[in-house]
Amino acid sequence: MTRTGRPNLGKTIKAVMRDAARRLPEFAHIDASRILIVAGEARRASRATVRPMCFADSRTRFSLDGKRAKPIVQLRGTQMLYVVAFRPRFFMRSTPEQRVETILHELWHMAQEFDGTLHRARRHAVLPGQRFHDVFQPLVKRYLSAVPPKLLAALAFHGEGIMRHWLERPAPFFHVDGRNPSKPARRPIFTEAQLFYGPVKMITPDAWRH
Protein backbone atom coordinates (compact mmCIF):
# COMPACT_ATOMS: atom_id res chain seq x y z
CA MET A 1 0.00 0.00 0.00
CA THR A 2 1.08 3.58 -0.61
CA ARG A 3 0.92 6.24 2.08
CA THR A 4 -2.55 7.16 0.82
CA GLY A 5 -3.73 3.58 1.44
CA ARG A 6 -4.19 2.93 -2.27
CA PRO A 7 -2.22 -0.01 -3.72
CA ASN A 8 0.32 0.57 -6.44
CA LEU A 9 -1.14 -1.65 -9.14
CA GLY A 10 1.95 -1.30 -11.31
CA LYS A 11 4.02 -2.95 -8.58
CA THR A 12 1.48 -5.78 -8.37
CA ILE A 13 1.71 -6.37 -12.12
CA LYS A 14 5.51 -6.23 -11.99
CA ALA A 15 5.51 -8.79 -9.14
CA VAL A 16 3.50 -11.20 -11.29
CA MET A 17 5.96 -10.72 -14.15
CA ARG A 18 8.91 -11.51 -11.89
CA ASP A 19 7.19 -14.55 -10.43
CA ALA A 20 6.28 -15.90 -13.88
CA ALA A 21 9.90 -15.46 -14.99
CA ARG A 22 11.01 -17.58 -12.01
CA ARG A 23 8.41 -20.33 -12.42
CA LEU A 24 8.04 -20.78 -16.17
CA PRO A 25 11.02 -21.69 -18.39
CA GLU A 26 9.27 -19.97 -21.30
CA PHE A 27 9.64 -16.66 -19.45
CA ALA A 28 13.10 -17.16 -17.97
CA HIS A 29 14.47 -14.48 -20.31
CA ILE A 30 12.10 -11.80 -18.98
CA ASP A 31 13.72 -9.00 -16.97
CA ALA A 32 10.86 -7.09 -15.38
CA SER A 33 13.19 -4.23 -14.43
CA ARG A 34 13.45 -3.35 -18.14
CA ILE A 35 9.66 -3.15 -18.63
CA LEU A 36 7.72 0.05 -17.99
CA ILE A 37 4.16 -0.48 -16.76
CA VAL A 38 1.64 2.30 -17.46
CA ALA A 39 -2.12 2.78 -17.48
CA GLY A 40 -3.32 3.37 -21.03
CA GLU A 41 -6.37 4.75 -22.80
CA ALA A 42 -9.03 2.46 -24.28
CA ARG A 43 -8.11 0.73 -27.53
CA ARG A 44 -10.89 -1.35 -29.03
CA ALA A 45 -11.37 -4.51 -26.93
CA SER A 46 -7.78 -4.94 -25.77
CA ARG A 47 -6.91 -5.32 -22.10
CA ALA A 48 -3.27 -4.42 -22.67
CA THR A 49 -0.70 -3.75 -25.38
CA VAL A 50 3.08 -4.18 -25.47
CA ARG A 51 5.27 -1.66 -27.24
CA PRO A 52 8.78 -2.69 -28.35
CA MET A 53 11.45 -0.01 -28.01
CA CYS A 54 13.69 -1.32 -30.84
CA PHE A 55 13.09 -1.84 -34.56
CA ALA A 56 12.61 -5.45 -35.62
CA ASP A 57 14.76 -5.08 -38.75
CA SER A 58 17.83 -3.72 -36.95
CA ARG A 59 17.15 -4.76 -33.32
CA THR A 60 18.34 -1.30 -32.31
CA ARG A 61 16.71 2.08 -31.73
CA PHE A 62 17.54 3.03 -35.32
CA SER A 63 15.92 1.63 -38.45
CA LEU A 64 18.14 -0.04 -41.03
CA ASP A 65 17.81 2.91 -43.40
CA GLY A 66 18.91 5.26 -40.61
CA LYS A 67 15.97 7.58 -41.19
CA ARG A 68 13.94 6.74 -38.09
CA ALA A 69 14.75 6.38 -34.40
CA LYS A 70 12.73 5.23 -31.41
CA PRO A 71 12.74 7.41 -28.31
CA ILE A 72 14.67 6.32 -25.24
CA VAL A 73 12.56 5.63 -22.15
CA GLN A 74 14.57 5.34 -18.96
CA LEU A 75 13.73 5.18 -15.27
CA ARG A 76 16.41 5.89 -12.67
CA GLY A 77 18.98 5.67 -15.43
CA THR A 78 17.87 2.22 -16.67
CA GLN A 79 16.72 2.05 -20.27
CA MET A 80 13.37 0.33 -20.78
CA LEU A 81 13.13 -2.27 -23.55
CA TYR A 82 9.35 -2.59 -23.51
CA VAL A 83 6.39 -0.45 -22.45
CA VAL A 84 3.22 -2.33 -21.50
CA ALA A 85 0.03 -0.30 -21.26
CA PHE A 86 -2.85 -1.81 -19.28
CA ARG A 87 -6.15 -0.57 -20.64
CA PRO A 88 -9.60 -0.09 -19.05
CA ARG A 89 -10.83 -3.64 -19.72
CA PHE A 90 -7.99 -5.00 -17.57
CA PHE A 91 -9.38 -3.10 -14.59
CA MET A 92 -13.12 -3.27 -15.29
CA ARG A 93 -14.91 -6.45 -14.25
CA SER A 94 -12.05 -8.79 -15.00
CA THR A 95 -11.34 -11.73 -12.71
CA PRO A 96 -7.89 -12.19 -11.13
CA GLU A 97 -7.31 -15.15 -13.46
CA GLN A 98 -8.15 -13.04 -16.51
CA ARG A 99 -5.72 -10.38 -15.29
CA VAL A 100 -2.97 -12.99 -14.92
CA GLU A 101 -3.70 -14.17 -18.46
CA THR A 102 -3.42 -10.61 -19.78
CA ILE A 103 -0.05 -10.09 -18.10
CA LEU A 104 1.33 -13.37 -19.46
CA HIS A 105 -0.09 -12.57 -22.91
CA GLU A 106 2.02 -9.41 -23.16
CA LEU A 107 5.15 -11.17 -21.89
CA TRP A 108 4.63 -13.95 -24.43
CA HIS A 109 4.88 -11.46 -27.30
CA MET A 110 8.38 -10.33 -26.23
CA ALA A 111 11.33 -11.70 -28.18
CA GLN A 112 13.23 -14.65 -26.72
CA GLU A 113 16.36 -12.49 -26.89
CA PHE A 114 14.60 -9.85 -24.78
CA ASP A 115 16.18 -7.18 -26.96
CA GLY A 116 13.35 -4.66 -27.24
CA THR A 117 11.65 -6.40 -30.17
CA LEU A 118 8.66 -8.74 -30.46
CA HIS A 119 8.74 -12.49 -31.06
CA ARG A 120 8.25 -13.01 -34.79
CA ALA A 121 6.48 -16.38 -34.44
CA ARG A 122 4.10 -15.25 -31.69
CA ARG A 123 2.25 -12.54 -33.56
CA HIS A 124 -1.51 -12.94 -33.91
CA ALA A 125 -1.09 -12.77 -37.68
CA VAL A 126 1.09 -15.90 -37.50
CA LEU A 127 -1.06 -17.69 -34.89
CA PRO A 128 -4.62 -16.52 -35.55
CA GLY A 129 -7.62 -17.36 -33.38
CA GLN A 130 -7.78 -20.94 -32.17
CA ARG A 131 -4.12 -21.65 -32.99
CA PHE A 132 -3.01 -18.89 -30.63
CA HIS A 133 -5.39 -20.19 -27.97
CA ASP A 134 -4.13 -23.77 -28.31
CA VAL A 135 -0.48 -22.72 -27.92
CA PHE A 136 -0.89 -20.10 -25.22
CA GLN A 137 -3.60 -21.46 -22.90
CA PRO A 138 -1.61 -24.44 -21.53
CA LEU A 139 1.01 -21.94 -20.39
CA VAL A 140 -1.62 -19.90 -18.56
CA LYS A 141 -3.01 -23.02 -16.87
CA ARG A 142 0.43 -24.09 -15.68
CA TYR A 143 1.10 -20.72 -14.13
CA LEU A 144 -2.33 -20.45 -12.50
CA SER A 145 -1.71 -23.80 -10.83
CA ALA A 146 1.46 -22.41 -9.24
CA VAL A 147 0.86 -18.67 -8.75
CA PRO A 148 1.18 -17.65 -5.08
CA PRO A 149 -2.25 -16.95 -3.52
CA LYS A 150 -0.93 -13.59 -2.32
CA LEU A 151 -0.36 -12.40 -5.89
CA LEU A 152 -3.74 -13.66 -7.07
CA ALA A 153 -5.38 -11.91 -4.11
CA ALA A 154 -3.63 -8.66 -5.04
CA LEU A 155 -5.15 -8.91 -8.53
CA ALA A 156 -8.58 -9.35 -6.92
CA PHE A 157 -8.38 -5.89 -5.37
CA HIS A 158 -11.58 -3.84 -5.70
CA GLY A 159 -11.35 -0.08 -5.36
CA GLU A 160 -9.02 2.76 -6.30
CA GLY A 161 -5.33 2.15 -6.79
CA ILE A 162 -2.57 4.12 -8.44
CA MET A 163 -0.42 3.55 -11.52
CA ARG A 164 1.99 5.46 -13.69
CA HIS A 165 0.44 7.50 -16.51
CA TRP A 166 2.11 9.41 -19.29
CA LEU A 167 2.23 13.16 -18.80
CA GLU A 168 3.81 13.32 -22.24
CA ARG A 169 3.67 10.11 -24.26
CA PRO A 170 6.49 9.13 -26.63
CA ALA A 171 5.72 8.80 -30.32
CA PRO A 172 6.34 5.34 -31.84
CA PHE A 173 9.37 6.82 -33.59
CA PHE A 174 10.73 10.10 -34.87
CA HIS A 175 12.42 10.99 -38.14
CA VAL A 176 16.11 11.63 -37.93
CA ASP A 177 17.08 14.91 -39.56
CA GLY A 178 19.79 13.97 -42.05
CA ARG A 179 21.04 17.53 -42.14
CA ASN A 180 21.37 17.69 -38.38
CA PRO A 181 21.08 14.17 -36.86
CA SER A 182 22.01 15.44 -33.40
CA LYS A 183 18.82 17.52 -33.30
CA PRO A 184 15.76 15.22 -33.60
CA ALA A 185 12.39 16.70 -34.44
CA ARG A 186 10.82 15.22 -31.27
CA ARG A 187 11.90 14.65 -27.69
CA PRO A 188 14.44 11.79 -27.83
CA ILE A 189 14.54 10.84 -24.12
CA PHE A 190 11.65 10.25 -21.72
CA THR A 191 12.16 9.84 -17.98
CA GLU A 192 10.22 10.10 -14.71
CA ALA A 193 9.67 13.75 -15.61
CA GLN A 194 7.22 12.68 -18.34
CA LEU A 195 5.31 10.31 -16.03
CA PHE A 196 3.06 10.76 -13.01
CA TYR A 197 1.17 8.56 -10.56
CA GLY A 198 -2.59 8.82 -10.96
CA PRO A 199 -5.70 6.95 -9.81
CA VAL A 200 -6.99 3.80 -11.48
CA LYS A 201 -10.26 2.20 -10.46
CA MET A 202 -10.22 -1.58 -10.21
CA ILE A 203 -13.64 -3.22 -10.53
CA THR A 204 -13.62 -6.89 -9.57
CA PRO A 205 -16.74 -9.13 -9.63
CA ASP A 206 -18.08 -9.88 -6.14
CA ALA A 207 -17.24 -13.59 -6.21
CA TRP A 208 -13.52 -12.89 -6.71
CA ARG A 209 -13.01 -10.03 -4.26
CA HIS A 210 -10.66 -10.41 -1.31
C-alpha positions in Angstrom: 0.0 0.0 0.0 1.1 3.6 -0.6 0.9 6.2 2.1 -2.6 7.2 0.8 -3.7 3.6 1.4 -4.2 2.9 -2.3 -2.2 0.0 -3.7 0.3 0.6 -6.4 -1.1 -1.6 -9.1 1.9 -1.3 -11.3 4.0 -2.9 -8.6 1.5 -5.8 -8.4 1.7 -6.4 -12.1 5.5 -6.2 -12.0 5.5 -8.8 -9.1 3.5 -11.2 -11.3 6.0 -10.7 -14.1 8.9 -11.5 -11.9 7.2 -14.5 -10.4 6.3 -15.9 -13.9 9.9 -15.5 -15.0 11.0 -17.6 -12.0 8.4 -20.3 -12.4 8.0 -20.8 -16.2 11.0 -21.7 -18.4 9.3 -20.0 -21.3 9.6 -16.7 -19.4 13.1 -17.2 -18.0 14.5 -14.5 -20.3 12.1 -11.8 -19.0 13.7 -9.0 -17.0 10.9 -7.1 -15.4 13.2 -4.2 -14.4 13.5 -3.4 -18.1 9.7 -3.2 -18.6 7.7 0.1 -18.0 4.2 -0.5 -16.8 1.6 2.3 -17.5 -2.1 2.8 -17.5 -3.3 3.4 -21.0 -6.4 4.7 -22.8 -9.0 2.5 -24.3 -8.1 0.7 -27.5 -10.9 -1.4 -29.0 -11.4 -4.5 -26.9 -7.8 -4.9 -25.8 -6.9 -5.3 -22.1 -3.3 -4.4 -22.7 -0.7 -3.7 -25.4 3.1 -4.2 -25.5 5.3 -1.7 -27.2 8.8 -2.7 -28.4 11.4 0.0 -28.0 13.7 -1.3 -30.8 13.1 -1.8 -34.6 12.6 -5.5 -35.6 14.8 -5.1 -38.7 17.8 -3.7 -36.9 17.2 -4.8 -33.3 18.3 -1.3 -32.3 16.7 2.1 -31.7 17.5 3.0 -35.3 15.9 1.6 -38.4 18.1 0.0 -41.0 17.8 2.9 -43.4 18.9 5.3 -40.6 16.0 7.6 -41.2 13.9 6.7 -38.1 14.8 6.4 -34.4 12.7 5.2 -31.4 12.7 7.4 -28.3 14.7 6.3 -25.2 12.6 5.6 -22.1 14.6 5.3 -19.0 13.7 5.2 -15.3 16.4 5.9 -12.7 19.0 5.7 -15.4 17.9 2.2 -16.7 16.7 2.0 -20.3 13.4 0.3 -20.8 13.1 -2.3 -23.5 9.3 -2.6 -23.5 6.4 -0.4 -22.4 3.2 -2.3 -21.5 0.0 -0.3 -21.3 -2.8 -1.8 -19.3 -6.1 -0.6 -20.6 -9.6 -0.1 -19.1 -10.8 -3.6 -19.7 -8.0 -5.0 -17.6 -9.4 -3.1 -14.6 -13.1 -3.3 -15.3 -14.9 -6.4 -14.3 -12.0 -8.8 -15.0 -11.3 -11.7 -12.7 -7.9 -12.2 -11.1 -7.3 -15.1 -13.5 -8.1 -13.0 -16.5 -5.7 -10.4 -15.3 -3.0 -13.0 -14.9 -3.7 -14.2 -18.5 -3.4 -10.6 -19.8 0.0 -10.1 -18.1 1.3 -13.4 -19.5 -0.1 -12.6 -22.9 2.0 -9.4 -23.2 5.1 -11.2 -21.9 4.6 -14.0 -24.4 4.9 -11.5 -27.3 8.4 -10.3 -26.2 11.3 -11.7 -28.2 13.2 -14.6 -26.7 16.4 -12.5 -26.9 14.6 -9.8 -24.8 16.2 -7.2 -27.0 13.4 -4.7 -27.2 11.6 -6.4 -30.2 8.7 -8.7 -30.5 8.7 -12.5 -31.1 8.2 -13.0 -34.8 6.5 -16.4 -34.4 4.1 -15.3 -31.7 2.3 -12.5 -33.6 -1.5 -12.9 -33.9 -1.1 -12.8 -37.7 1.1 -15.9 -37.5 -1.1 -17.7 -34.9 -4.6 -16.5 -35.5 -7.6 -17.4 -33.4 -7.8 -20.9 -32.2 -4.1 -21.7 -33.0 -3.0 -18.9 -30.6 -5.4 -20.2 -28.0 -4.1 -23.8 -28.3 -0.5 -22.7 -27.9 -0.9 -20.1 -25.2 -3.6 -21.5 -22.9 -1.6 -24.4 -21.5 1.0 -21.9 -20.4 -1.6 -19.9 -18.6 -3.0 -23.0 -16.9 0.4 -24.1 -15.7 1.1 -20.7 -14.1 -2.3 -20.4 -12.5 -1.7 -23.8 -10.8 1.5 -22.4 -9.2 0.9 -18.7 -8.7 1.2 -17.6 -5.1 -2.2 -17.0 -3.5 -0.9 -13.6 -2.3 -0.4 -12.4 -5.9 -3.7 -13.7 -7.1 -5.4 -11.9 -4.1 -3.6 -8.7 -5.0 -5.1 -8.9 -8.5 -8.6 -9.4 -6.9 -8.4 -5.9 -5.4 -11.6 -3.8 -5.7 -11.3 -0.1 -5.4 -9.0 2.8 -6.3 -5.3 2.1 -6.8 -2.6 4.1 -8.4 -0.4 3.6 -11.5 2.0 5.5 -13.7 0.4 7.5 -16.5 2.1 9.4 -19.3 2.2 13.2 -18.8 3.8 13.3 -22.2 3.7 10.1 -24.3 6.5 9.1 -26.6 5.7 8.8 -30.3 6.3 5.3 -31.8 9.4 6.8 -33.6 10.7 10.1 -34.9 12.4 11.0 -38.1 16.1 11.6 -37.9 17.1 14.9 -39.6 19.8 14.0 -42.1 21.0 17.5 -42.1 21.4 17.7 -38.4 21.1 14.2 -36.9 22.0 15.4 -33.4 18.8 17.5 -33.3 15.8 15.2 -33.6 12.4 16.7 -34.4 10.8 15.2 -31.3 11.9 14.6 -27.7 14.4 11.8 -27.8 14.5 10.8 -24.1 11.6 10.2 -21.7 12.2 9.8 -18.0 10.2 10.1 -14.7 9.7 13.8 -15.6 7.2 12.7 -18.3 5.3 10.3 -16.0 3.1 10.8 -13.0 1.2 8.6 -10.6 -2.6 8.8 -11.0 -5.7 6.9 -9.8 -7.0 3.8 -11.5 -10.3 2.2 -10.5 -10.2 -1.6 -10.2 -13.6 -3.2 -10.5 -13.6 -6.9 -9.6 -16.7 -9.1 -9.6 -18.1 -9.9 -6.1 -17.2 -13.6 -6.2 -13.5 -12.9 -6.7 -13.0 -10.0 -4.3 -10.7 -10.4 -1.3 
